Amino acid sequence: MRNDRHDEPLSDEELELFLQYLHRFANHDVDQFLLMEVGDPDYPCYMDLSRAPAPGTDPAVYRRP
């Protein structure tokens, strides 16, 4: 399933669904880490999902939605 509405932000309802899916994805699909490139190919967003904070980063700075 693809949604091609790339030129508009997520609604509050869509954001809530995204966060629910992200939590489920992290619990079931991320073993140690996962690297992804998403978004506009000309201006990509690089994502690093891991089971540990970035080296030298205090875990307290991470926001938990």
N, CA, C and O atoms as a DFTB+ gen file, in Angstrom:
260 C
 N C O
     1  1       0.846      -1.177       0.000
     2  2       0.000       0.000       0.000
     3  2       0.890       1.237       0.000
     4  3       1.803       1.362       0.816
     5  1       0.616       2.129      -0.907
     6  2       1.373       3.377      -0.996
     7  2       0.415       4.557      -0.938
     8  3      -0.697       4.497      -1.463
     9  1       0.854       5.617      -0.300
    10  2       0.093       6.855      -0.267
    11  2       0.979       7.919      -0.898
    12  3       2.064       8.203      -0.391
    13  1       0.535       8.497      -1.975
    14  2       1.356       9.458      -2.711
    15  2       1.112      10.905      -2.307
    16  3       1.407      11.814      -3.084
    17  1       0.585      11.141      -1.121
    18  2       0.358      12.509      -0.647
    19  2       1.626      13.038       0.032
    20  3       1.600      13.400       1.209
    21  1       2.718      13.082      -0.703
    22  2       4.011      13.480      -0.135
    23  2       4.110      14.982       0.124
    24  3       5.029      15.433       0.807
    25  1       3.180      15.749      -0.412
    26  2       3.282      17.207      -0.291
    27  2       2.491      17.763       0.891
    28  3       2.300      18.976       0.986
    29  1       2.032      16.901       1.790
    30  2       1.290      17.390       2.949
    31  2       1.688      16.609       4.201
    32  3       2.054      15.437       4.108
    33  1       1.620      17.244       5.362
    34  2       1.983      16.567       6.610
    35  2       0.938      15.528       7.003
    36  3      -0.172      15.506       6.470
    37  1       1.313      14.676       7.937
    38  2       0.372      13.695       8.477
    39  2      -0.678      14.400       9.328
    40  3      -0.387      15.381      10.013
    41  1      -1.891      13.889       9.271
    42  2      -2.920      14.375      10.183
    43  2      -2.609      13.824      11.570
    44  3      -1.753      12.950      11.712
    45  1      -3.294      14.324      12.590
    46  2      -3.087      13.804      13.945
    47  2      -3.388      12.309      14.003
    48  3      -2.677      11.548      14.660
    49  1      -4.442      11.900      13.313
    50  2      -4.814      10.486      13.292
    51  2      -3.742       9.644      12.587
    52  3      -3.396       8.558      13.053
    53  1      -3.223      10.147      11.473
    54  2      -2.167       9.429      10.755
    55  2      -0.895       9.346      11.585
    56  3      -0.225       8.313      11.585
    57  1      -0.552      10.419      12.293
    58  2       0.634      10.418      13.142
    59  2       0.499       9.384      14.250
    60  3       1.454       8.669      14.552
    61  1      -0.684       9.297      14.858
    62  2      -0.912       8.311      15.912
    63  2      -0.751       6.894      15.361
    64  3      -0.134       6.048      16.008
    65  1      -1.296       6.630      14.183
    66  2      -1.133       5.317      13.549
    67  2       0.326       5.028      13.239
    68  3       0.808       3.919      13.468
    69  1       1.034       6.035      12.715
    70  2       2.450       5.880      12.405
    71  2       3.239       5.486      13.651
    72  3       4.066       4.575      13.600
    73  1       2.986       6.167      14.768
    74  2       3.712       5.862      16.002
    75  2       3.376       4.467      16.518
    76  3       4.250       3.762      17.021
    77  1       2.108       4.066      16.394
    78  2       1.740       2.717      16.800
    79  2       2.461       1.677      15.945
    80  3       2.991       0.696      16.465
    81  1       2.477       1.898      14.631
    82  2       3.172       0.965      13.733
    83  2       4.677       0.978      13.981
    84  3       5.326      -0.066      13.914
    85  1       5.234       2.151      14.267
    86  2       6.671       2.239      14.528
    87  2       7.040       1.450      15.784
    88  3       8.036       0.727      15.788
    89  1       6.253       1.582      16.842
    90  2       6.509       0.812      18.067
    91  2       6.432      -0.690      17.783
    92  3       7.283      -1.457      18.232
    93  1       5.414      -1.100      17.041
    94  2       5.259      -2.520      16.712
    95  2       6.416      -3.000      15.841
    96  3       6.942      -4.093      16.055
    97  1       6.813      -2.193      14.864
    98  2       7.938      -2.527      13.993
    99  2       9.216      -2.692      14.820
   100  3       9.962      -3.653      14.631
   101  1       9.463      -1.753      15.735
   102  2      10.671      -1.814      16.570
   103  2      10.672      -3.071      17.439
   104  3      11.721      -3.685      17.636
   105  1       9.510      -3.456      17.958
   106  2       9.427      -4.626      18.836
   107  2       9.586      -5.940      18.091
   108  3      10.083      -6.912      18.661
   109  1       9.177      -5.992      16.836
   110  2       9.136      -7.275      16.131
   111  2      10.093      -7.404      14.953
   112  3      10.393      -8.522      14.534
   113  1      10.578      -6.301      14.410
   114  2      11.379      -6.373      13.184
   115  2      12.807      -5.865      13.327
   116  3      13.637      -6.123      12.455
   117  1      13.111      -5.152      14.402
   118  2      14.463      -4.613      14.583
   119  2      15.214      -5.516      15.547
   120  3      14.906      -5.568      16.738
   121  1      16.208      -6.230      15.017
   122  2      16.995      -7.127      15.850
   123  2      18.023      -6.310      16.629
   124  3      17.837      -6.046      17.817
   125  1      19.103      -5.910      15.965
   126  2      20.122      -5.081      16.604
   127  2      20.071      -3.655      16.076
   128  3      20.170      -2.699      16.845
   129  1      19.916      -3.513      14.767
   130  2      19.834      -2.182      14.162
   131  2      19.199      -2.303      12.789
   132  3      19.058      -3.399      12.246
   133  1      18.819      -1.160      12.236
   134  2      18.256      -1.106      10.899
   135  2      18.578       0.259      10.323
   136  3      18.346       1.278      10.973
   137  1      19.105       0.289       9.122
   138  2      19.413       1.541       8.434
   139  2      18.461       1.689       7.255
   140  3      18.270       0.741       6.494
   141  1      17.860       2.871       7.092
   142  2      16.903       3.107       6.010
   143  2      17.129       4.485       5.404
   144  3      17.553       5.422       6.082
   145  1      16.836       4.584       4.118
   146  2      16.761       5.883       3.443
   147  2      15.319       6.032       2.981
   148  3      14.813       5.183       2.247
   149  1      14.651       7.103       3.402
   150  2      13.243       7.308       3.070
   151  2      13.019       8.736       2.596
   152  3      13.898       9.592       2.704
   153  1      11.829       8.972       2.071
   154  2      11.473      10.322       1.643
   155  2      11.844      10.604       0.206
   156  3      12.069       9.687      -0.583
   157  1      11.903      11.863      -0.121
   158  2      12.213      12.334      -1.465
   159  2      13.623      11.898      -1.853
   160  3      14.569      12.189      -1.122
   161  1      13.790      11.208      -2.983
   162  2      15.128      10.757      -3.387
   163  2      16.127      11.911      -3.547
   164  3      17.330      11.714      -3.375
   165  1      15.636      13.113      -3.876
   166  2      16.538      14.257      -4.008
   167  2      16.936      14.846      -2.657
   168  3      17.983      15.485      -2.544
   169  1      16.107      14.635      -1.631
   170  2      16.368      15.135      -0.275
   171  2      16.014      14.045       0.726
   172  3      15.065      14.202       1.494
   173  1      16.760      12.944       0.732
   174  2      16.386      11.802       1.565
   175  2      16.559      12.084       3.065
   176  3      17.295      12.976       3.487
   177  1      15.852      11.288       3.820
   178  2      15.988      11.280       5.273
   179  2      16.618       9.939       5.631
   180  3      16.096       8.886       5.264
   181  1      17.717       9.977       6.333
   182  2      18.414       8.758       6.718
   183  2      18.018       8.393       8.143
   184  3      18.128       9.206       9.061
   185  1      17.556       7.158       8.311
   186  2      17.098       6.685       9.617
   187  2      18.006       5.582      10.126
   188  3      18.400       4.688       9.377
   189  1      18.324       5.654      11.377
   190  2      19.132       4.642      12.039
   191  2      18.348       4.176      13.256
   192  3      18.307       4.869      14.273
   193  1      17.727       3.007      13.156
   194  2      16.991       2.438      14.272
   195  2      17.882       1.402      14.937
   196  3      18.365       0.484      14.275
   197  1      18.102       1.538      16.227
   198  2      18.971       0.580      16.906
   199  2      18.490       0.343      18.326
   200  3      17.650       1.075      18.850
   201  1      19.038      -0.690      18.931
   202  2      18.696      -1.054      20.302
   203  2      19.556      -0.310      21.322
   204  3      19.431      -0.545      22.523
   205  1      20.425       0.582      20.854
   206  2      21.297       1.334      21.754
   207  2      21.330       2.794      21.311
   208  3      21.190       3.081      20.122
   209  1      21.513       3.714      22.246
   210  2      21.621       5.121      21.848
   211  2      22.893       5.351      21.037
   212  3      23.829       4.553      21.084
   213  1      22.908       6.441      20.304
   214  2      24.105       6.797      19.531
   215  2      25.282       6.930      20.494
   216  3      25.112       7.405      21.616
   217  1      26.472       6.516      20.066
   218  2      27.641       6.603      20.949
   219  2      27.823       8.010      21.521
   220  3      27.773       9.003      20.796
   221  1      28.031       8.069      22.812
   222  2      28.268       9.336      23.488
   223  2      27.004      10.144      23.764
   224  3      27.093      11.291      24.201
   225  1      25.828       9.567      23.516
   226  2      24.571      10.289      23.720
   227  2      23.870       9.777      24.966
   228  3      23.696       8.572      25.147
   229  1      23.468      10.709      25.824
   230  2      22.729      10.360      27.034
   231  2      21.341       9.867      26.637
   232  3      20.625      10.586      25.939
   233  1      20.937       8.674      27.052
   234  2      19.609       8.159      26.696
   235  2      18.461       9.100      27.119
   236  3      17.366       9.022      26.561
   237  1      18.705       9.978      28.091
   238  2      17.660      10.885      28.564
   239  2      17.250      11.914      27.512
   240  3      16.167      12.490      27.617
   241  1      18.092      12.162      26.493
   242  2      17.744      13.158      25.477
   243  2      16.757      12.608      24.443
   244  3      16.194      13.380      23.666
   245  1      16.540      11.304      24.419
   246  2      15.629      10.702      23.459
   247  2      14.193      10.929      23.898
   248  3      13.838      10.713      25.057
   249  1      13.382      11.365      22.962
   250  2      11.967      11.622      23.223
   251  2      11.172      10.345      22.984
   252  3      11.362       9.667      21.974
   253  1      10.286      10.023      23.910
   254  2       9.439       8.830      23.746
   255  2       8.002       9.291      23.525
   256  3       7.361       9.796      24.447
   257  1       7.491       9.117      22.292
   258  2       6.122       9.576      22.012
   259  2       5.091       8.675      22.671
   260  3       3.890       8.913      22.540
